[in-house]
Amino acid sequence: MLKIENLKHQNVTIQNCFSREQNKQYVQDLVIQQSDFILKNVTAGGAIIICGSLSMQHGVLDVLEEILKKTDKSLDILINNGQLKMDCY
């Protein structure tokens, strides 16, 4: 099991988002808010991992596709490079 405290000295950023909590936030909205960070990360060879429902995955991929239009990257390139991992159900 991944423990956040084990990642303190790693180059890792974890963003949690909960749409069914009191302060609901949708993952797509968080991706838009973090778009500059995501572009910097992807350009530097970093990875994005998406975990959750299939409906959320589709929304996030739509937003990522729009964000990536600012670069020479695409979803297919990220997937083929191992920079985009998904575990959705």
C-alpha positions in Angstrom: 0.0 0.0 0.0 1.3 3.5 -0.9 1.9 5.6 2.1 2.2 9.3 1.6 4.8 9.7 4.4 7.1 7.4 2.4 7.0 9.9 -0.5 8.2 13.0 1.4 11.7 12.9 -0.2 10.5 11.8 -3.7 9.5 14.0 -6.6 5.8 13.1 -6.2 2.7 15.2 -6.0 -0.6 13.6 -5.1 -3.9 15.5 -5.7 -7.1 14.1 -4.1 -10.5 15.1 -5.2 -13.8 14.0 -3.8 -17.1 14.8 -5.5 -19.3 13.3 -2.9 -17.9 15.1 0.2 -19.2 18.3 1.8 -16.7 20.5 -0.1 -17.3 18.7 -3.4 -14.8 19.2 -6.2 -14.7 17.3 -9.5 -11.5 15.9 -10.9 -11.9 17.7 -14.2 -12.1 21.1 -12.3 -8.9 20.2 -10.4 -7.1 19.3 -13.7 -8.1 22.7 -15.1 -6.8 24.5 -12.0 -3.5 22.6 -12.1 -3.1 22.8 -15.9 0.2 24.8 -15.8 1.7 22.2 -13.3 0.4 19.4 -15.5 2.0 20.8 -18.6 5.3 21.4 -16.8 5.2 17.9 -15.5 4.4 16.2 -18.8 7.0 18.3 -20.7 9.7 17.2 -18.2 8.8 13.6 -18.7 6.5 13.2 -15.6 3.6 10.9 -15.4 -0.1 11.3 -14.7 -2.1 8.5 -13.0 -5.9 8.6 -13.1 -7.8 6.3 -10.7 -11.6 6.2 -10.3 -14.8 5.7 -12.2 -15.0 5.4 -16.0 -17.3 8.4 -16.2 -14.7 10.5 -14.3 -11.9 9.1 -16.5 -13.7 10.3 -19.7 -14.2 13.8 -18.3 -10.6 14.0 -17.2 -9.3 12.8 -20.6 -11.4 15.4 -22.4 -9.9 18.1 -20.2 -6.3 16.7 -20.6 -6.8 16.6 -24.4 -7.6 20.3 -24.4 -4.7 21.2 -22.1 -2.3 19.2 -24.3 -3.2 21.2 -27.4 -0.8 23.8 -26.0 2.1 21.3 -26.6 3.3 18.8 -29.1 2.0 16.0 -26.9 -1.3 14.1 -27.2 -3.1 11.5 -25.1 -1.8 8.7 -27.4 1.8 9.9 -27.0 1.5 10.1 -23.2 0.0 6.5 -23.1 2.7 5.1 -25.5 5.5 6.8 -23.5 4.1 5.4 -20.2 3.3 9.0 -19.0 -0.4 8.4 -18.7 -1.6 5.5 -16.5 -5.2 4.7 -15.7 -6.9 2.4 -13.3 -10.6 3.0 -13.8 -13.6 0.9 -13.4 
